[in-house]
Amino acid sequence: MTDEKKGNVVSREEIIRDAIESMHKGNEKLALETIERALAEGYDPVEILSDGFSAGIREVGDLFSRGSVFLPQLMMTADVMQKVSARVDEAVASGGQAAEKKGIMVLATVEGDVHDIGKGIVASLVKTQGIEVIDLGRDVPVATIVEKAQQYKADIIGTSALLTTTMNEQKKLEELLKSQGLRERFKTMIGGAPATQRWADRIGADAYAEDAGEAVTKALALLS
């Protein structure tokens, strides 16, 4: 942790640096101390979350994509981020502020597939970027996914398929959206071990994410 001060005031730059450092290290103690210092100094907690913690976890996601950090560290960092986000939510609620919500994403592992660890990490990381996530769980029929997307007025539908035998459900989703005249209503993103950009192009999905870090980047791009 740095010692840079402006009189007795902790500079915003120091807060941002420590926030990013806490994400890189997955250091819960440093992260919570940093957000408390930010609150004590009167900085906007939503801005600190976005410019510091969220920026840091995106960098960790990029490092994970390149193989420089591994799954346990990514999961640990996501857990720390959830705790920081909860503290920011408390501060925003008590201060009467409303954090900006960038969009809503419905997320599910497709029918016939019970793998959801990767999807859970995607959900955790995407939430840190101001996107509300409706996690429908695993083994979810495409009809249910579409129904829930309409119910929650989702902007993005994200599906994960970890088996070659279940990835066709992602194609069925695209077909169902088209048959119901809903294809233009939602952006769609796919992921999972057998999925590829080529598969996304073939079935007409809007985006493909290889891992959780890329899912965050793609989701933000779709919302922009």
C-alpha positions in Angstrom: 0.0 0.0 0.0 1.3 3.4 -0.9 1.9 6.3 1.6 1.1 9.2 -0.8 -1.0 11.8 0.9 -2.3 15.3 0.3 -2.1 16.7 3.9 -4.3 14.3 5.8 -6.4 13.5 2.8 -5.9 10.2 0.9 -5.7 11.0 -2.8 -8.2 9.5 -5.2 -5.2 8.2 -7.2 -4.0 6.3 -4.2 -7.4 4.8 -3.6 -7.7 3.7 -7.2 -4.2 2.2 -7.2 -4.9 0.2 -4.0 -8.3 -0.9 -5.3 -6.6 -2.3 -8.5 -3.8 -3.9 -6.4 -6.3 -5.6 -4.1 -8.0 -7.2 -7.1 -4.7 -8.4 -8.6 -3.8 -10.0 -5.2 -7.3 -11.2 -4.3 -6.6 -9.4 -1.0 -10.0 -9.1 0.8 -8.4 -7.1 3.7 -6.8 -4.5 1.5 -10.0 -4.3 -0.7 -12.3 -3.6 2.2 -9.9 -1.2 3.9 -9.6 0.7 0.6 -13.3 1.1 0.1 -13.7 2.2 3.7 -11.0 4.8 3.2 -12.7 6.0 0.0 -16.0 6.4 1.9 -14.3 8.2 4.8 -12.7 10.7 2.4 -16.0 11.3 0.7 -15.2 9.9 -2.7 -18.1 8.5 -4.8 -18.2 4.8 -4.0 -19.7 3.9 -7.4 -16.8 5.7 -9.2 -14.2 4.0 -7.1 -15.9 0.7 -7.8 -15.9 1.3 -11.5 -12.5 3.0 -12.0 -10.6 1.0 -9.4 -12.0 -2.4 -8.4 -13.8 -3.2 -11.7 -10.8 -2.1 -13.7 -8.6 -4.4 -11.6 -10.8 -7.4 -12.0 -11.0 -6.9 -15.7 -7.2 -6.9 -15.8 -7.2 -10.2 -13.8 -9.7 -11.6 -16.3 -7.4 -10.6 -19.1 -4.5 -12.3 -17.4 -6.6 -15.4 -16.9 -7.4 -15.3 -20.6 -3.7 -15.3 -21.4 -2.9 -18.1 -19.0 -1.0 -15.8 -16.6 -3.3 -16.5 -13.7 -5.3 -19.6 -12.9 -8.9 -20.4 -12.0 -8.4 -20.5 -8.2 -7.0 -16.9 -8.2 -9.8 -15.7 -10.5 -12.5 -17.3 -8.2 -10.8 -15.7 -5.2 -10.7 -12.3 -6.8 -14.4 -12.6 -7.8 -15.3 -13.4 -4.2 -13.5 -10.4 -3.0 -15.2 -8.3 -5.6 -18.6 -9.5 -4.4 -17.8 -8.3 -0.9 -16.7 -4.9 -2.1 -19.8 -4.6 -4.3 -22.0 -5.4 -1.3 -20.3 -2.7 0.8 -20.8 -0.2 -2.0 -24.4 -1.1 -2.3 -24.8 -0.4 1.4 -23.2 2.9 1.1 -25.2 3.9 -2.0 -28.5 2.9 -0.3 -27.7 4.8 2.9 -26.7 7.9 0.9 -29.8 7.8 -1.2 -27.8 7.4 -4.4 -28.7 5.0 -7.2 -25.9 3.1 -8.9 -26.1 3.1 -12.6 -27.3 -0.1 -14.0 -25.9 -0.8 -17.5 -28.3 -3.6 -18.4 -29.8 -7.0 -17.6 -28.4 -10.4 -18.6 -30.2 -13.7 -18.3 -27.6 -16.5 -18.0 -28.1 -20.3 -18.1 -26.4 -23.6 -18.8 -28.5 -25.3 -21.5 -30.8 -28.3 -21.1 -29.0 -31.6 -20.6 -25.9 -30.0 -19.2 -25.2 -29.7 -15.5 -21.9 -28.0 -15.6 -22.1 -24.5 -14.0 -18.8 -23.5 -12.3 -17.7 -21.5 -15.3 -21.1 -19.9 -15.7 -21.0 -18.9 -12.0 -17.7 -17.2 -12.5 -19.0 -15.3 -15.5 -22.1 -14.2 -13.5 -19.8 -12.9 -10.7 -17.6 -11.0 -13.0 -20.4 -9.5 -15.1 -22.2 -8.3 -12.0 -19.2 -6.2 -11.0 -19.6 -4.1 -14.2 -23.0 -2.8 -13.3 -24.9 -5.5 -15.2 -27.8 -7.2 -13.4 -27.5 -11.0 -13.8 -30.5 -13.3 -13.7 -28.8 -16.7 -13.2 -31.2 -19.4 -14.2 -28.9 -22.2 -13.2 -28.1 -25.4 -15.1 -30.1 -27.8 -17.3 -32.5 -25.1 -18.5 -34.7 -25.6 -21.5 -34.5 -22.9 -24.2 -38.2 -22.2 -23.8 -37.6 -21.3 -20.2 -34.6 -19.1 -21.1 -36.7 -17.1 -23.6 -39.6 -16.9 -21.1 -37.4 -15.5 -18.4 -35.6 -13.1 -20.7 -39.0 -11.6 -21.6 -40.1 -11.6 -17.9 -37.0 -9.8 -16.7 -36.8 -7.5 -19.8 -33.2 -8.7 -20.4 -30.8 -7.0 -22.8 -28.6 -10.1 -23.2 -29.2 -13.8 -23.1 -26.0 -15.8 -22.3 -25.9 -19.6 -22.6 -23.2 -22.0 -21.7 -22.8 -25.5 -23.1 -20.0 -27.7 -21.9 -20.7 -30.8 -24.0 -20.8 -31.3 -27.7 -24.1 -33.2 -27.2 -25.7 -30.1 -25.7 -24.3 -27.2 -27.7 -27.1 -27.7 -30.3 -29.4 -26.1 -27.6 -27.7 -22.8 -28.3 -28.8 -23.2 -32.0 -32.3 -24.0 -30.8 -32.4 -20.8 -28.8 -31.6 -18.7 -31.9 -34.2 -20.6 -33.8 -36.9 -20.1 -31.1 -36.2 -16.4 -30.8 -36.6 -16.1 -34.6 -39.8 -18.1 -34.7 -41.3 -16.0 -32.0 -40.3 -12.7 -33.6 -38.0 -11.9 -30.7 -34.5 -12.1 -32.3 -34.1 -8.4 -32.5 -35.2 -7.9 -29.0 -32.2 -9.6 -27.4 -28.4 -9.8 -27.9 -27.2 -13.4 -27.5 -23.8 -14.6 -26.2 -22.6 -18.2 -26.1 -19.7 -19.9 -24.3 -18.5 -23.3 -23.1 -15.7 -25.7 -23.9 -17.0 -26.9 -27.4 -18.3 -23.4 -28.5 -16.2 -21.3 -30.8 -16.5 -18.1 -32.8 -17.2 -20.2 -35.8 -20.1 -21.8 -34.0 -21.5 -18.5 -33.0 -21.3 -17.2 -36.6 -23.0 -20.4 -37.8 -26.0 -20.2 -35.5 -26.3 -16.4 -35.6 -25.3 -15.5 -32.0 -24.2 -11.9 -31.4 -21.1 -12.8 -29.5 -18.8 -15.7 -28.3 -16.7 -15.5 -25.1 -13.9 -18.0 -24.6 -13.8 -17.3 -20.8 -15.1 -15.2 -18.0 -12.8 -12.2 -18.7 -13.8 -12.1 -22.3 -17.5 -12.5 -21.4 -17.3 -9.2 -19.4 -15.7 -7.4 -22.3 -18.2 -8.8 -24.8 -21.2 -8.0 -22.6 -20.1 -4.4 -22.2 -19.6 -4.1 -25.9 -23.1 -5.5 -26.6 -24.6 -3.0 -24.2 -22.8 -0.1 -25.7 
